[in-house]
Amino acid sequence: MYKATNIDTDKALKAINDSRAIQERASQLRSEKERSYMEGLNKGLDIAESLFECSNYEKSAQEANYIDGVCEVLYELGKELDIPTQDIRDNIASVDEACALFADRIREAIARDKDQ
């Protein structure tokens, strides 16, 4: 291989190789940024699309409703306070009536505890 006498070819070749390495790394970074950007964009679009997948959610016969939620609260409170609530939950005519019956039972339980 020809070697110039007035130029430090080793230094020039090192600079060229360093430049190639820098450009390769920059290219990899650009590719990674593009991949990450597209991944995030697609994830956002998937989320947006999923918003329309459950448009009939409220109409499902198996889904809980407000009364079911109240019954669940009565059950958990009754368990915690050792107050029976099954009959209230089974025969619920209205949420207000169920809550009033449960409040009466709480008052009775407190009165029993005071007497004991």
Salt bridges, closest charged atoms under 4 A:
ASP10 OD2 - LYS3 NZ 3.47
ASP18 OD2 - LYS14 NZ 2.86
GLU32 OE2 - ARG35 NH2 2.59
GLU39 OE1 - ARG35 NH1 2.73
GLU76 OE1 - LYS79 NZ 3.48
ASP87 OD2 - ARG105 NH2 2.49
ASP104 OD1 - ARG107 NH1 2.81
